[in-house]
Amino acid sequence: MFISCIVNSVAAIVNCSSVEDNLF
């Protein structure tokens, strides 16, 4: 799931339940 956040950094907040997970 974190991979999708990196690819979709713009919608990372919406796609990721937590911003911290997006950073990692």
N, C-alpha and C positions, 0 to 999 in steps of 0.2 A: 504493500500500500504506500509506503514512504516513497517508492520509486515514482509512482504517479504524481505525488506531490512535487517532486523535483522537476519532472517534465512539465507539469502544469503549475508552475510557481505562481502564476496570476490567480488561479482558482484554488491554490493550495489550501487557503483558509477554509474554503467551502468544502473541498474534497477531504481534507484532513480534519479529523475531529479535534486534534490538538496541534498548535503551531510548533511546539517543541519537537514532535515527531517529524515534522517537515524538515527541521534543521538537521536532524540525524540521518 
